[in-house]
Amino acid sequence: MSKTQLNAFRKVLEAKRKELLAGSSDRAEILIENAAEEFDRLQQQMNREVAIRNLDRESKLLKDVQAAMARIEDDTFGICLRCEEEIPEKRLKALPWAAYCVPCQEAIDRQRAAGQPVDEDGGPVELAAA
């Protein structure tokens, strides 16, 4: 990958990182407030749960963006962490923080859907013998 392409991806990742950091500072939606009415309490609880899920999702995305930025510095950006093949540029343009090629990402998603643990490199977790 050329330096020009890497710099373009770096700029996109830095912008996404700033956007995520700015959005994660607003946690007013997860404050617990006392409400007199049962309906209001239930509504607040649902709003809190949605806000917490959004914060979790944004936190994971921030970690993915920061990991992609580290891969740029390590000269491993654009290489699948699982099969070590080059990630197509089209995929990186759509998801600059992608750590896996499409076939490997699909395999990881299937493992997770089946309830199988997956390590940080996308492989199955080896369980130690007792």
C-alpha positions in Angstrom: 0.0 0.0 0.0 1.4 3.4 -0.9 2.2 6.1 1.6 -0.5 8.3 0.1 -3.1 5.6 0.6 -1.9 5.0 4.2 -2.0 8.8 5.0 -5.6 9.0 3.6 -6.6 6.1 5.8 -4.8 7.6 8.8 -6.8 10.9 8.3 -10.1 9.0 8.1 -9.2 7.0 11.2 -8.2 10.1 13.1 -11.4 11.9 12.2 -13.5 8.9 13.4 -11.5 8.7 16.6 -12.2 12.3 17.4 -15.9 11.8 16.6 -16.1 8.8 18.9 -14.2 10.6 21.7 -16.5 13.6 21.5 -19.6 11.5 21.5 -18.6 9.2 24.4 -18.3 12.1 26.9 -22.1 12.6 27.1 -23.3 10.1 29.7 -26.3 12.1 30.9 -28.6 9.5 29.5 -27.4 6.8 31.9 -28.0 8.8 35.1 -30.5 7.2 37.4 -33.3 9.5 38.3 -36.3 8.9 40.6 -39.6 9.0 38.9 -43.0 8.9 40.7 -44.8 7.0 38.0 -44.1 3.4 37.1 -44.4 4.1 33.4 -41.8 6.9 33.7 -39.4 4.5 35.6 -39.7 1.9 32.9 -39.1 4.4 30.2 -36.0 5.8 31.9 -34.7 2.2 32.4 -35.2 1.4 28.7 -33.5 4.7 27.7 -30.6 3.9 30.0 -30.2 0.4 28.6 -30.2 1.8 25.0 -27.6 4.4 26.0 -25.4 1.8 27.7 -25.5 -0.4 24.6 -24.6 2.6 22.4 -21.7 3.4 24.7 -20.5 -0.2 24.6 -20.7 -0.2 20.8 -18.9 3.1 20.5 -16.3 2.0 22.9 -15.6 -1.2 20.9 -15.5 0.8 17.7 -13.0 3.3 19.3 -10.8 0.3 20.3 -11.0 -1.0 16.7 -10.1 2.5 15.3 -7.1 2.8 17.6 -5.9 -0.7 16.8 -6.1 0.2 13.1 -4.1 3.3 13.7 -1.5 1.2 15.5 -1.4 -1.2 12.6 -0.6 1.8 10.3 2.4 2.6 12.6 3.5 -1.1 12.6 3.2 -1.4 8.8 0.6 -4.2 9.2 -2.4 -2.1 8.1 -4.4 -3.8 5.4 -3.2 -7.3 6.3 -5.8 -9.7 7.8 -5.0 -10.6 11.4 -6.2 -14.2 10.8 -5.0 -15.4 7.4 -2.4 -12.7 6.9 -3.6 -12.0 3.3 -4.1 -8.5 2.1 -7.5 -6.9 2.9 -9.0 -5.6 -0.3 -8.9 -1.8 -0.6 -12.7 -1.7 -1.3 -13.3 -3.2 2.2 -10.8 -0.8 3.8 -12.6 2.1 2.2 -15.9 0.9 3.6 -14.4 0.0 7.0 -11.0 1.5 7.5 -10.7 -0.2 10.9 -11.3 -3.6 9.4 -8.9 -6.1 10.9 -10.0 -9.1 8.8 -10.7 -9.9 5.2 -14.4 -10.7 4.4 -14.0 -14.6 4.5 -12.2 -14.5 7.8 -14.7 -12.0 9.3 -17.6 -14.2 8.2 -15.9 -17.2 9.8 -15.4 -15.3 13.1 -19.0 -14.1 13.0 -20.2 -17.7 12.5 -18.1 -18.8 15.5 -19.5 -16.1 17.7 -23.0 -16.9 16.6 -22.5 -20.5 17.5 -21.3 -19.4 21.0 -17.7 -20.4 20.4 -15.1 -18.1 22.0 -12.8 -16.2 19.6 -9.4 -14.8 20.5 -8.2 -11.4 19.6 -6.7 -12.7 16.3 -10.0 -14.2 15.3 -9.0 -17.8 16.0 -10.8 -20.3 18.3 -9.7 -20.0 21.9 -7.6 -22.9 23.0 -8.8 -24.1 26.4 -6.1 -25.3 28.7 -6.4 -28.9 29.9 -7.2 -29.2 33.6 
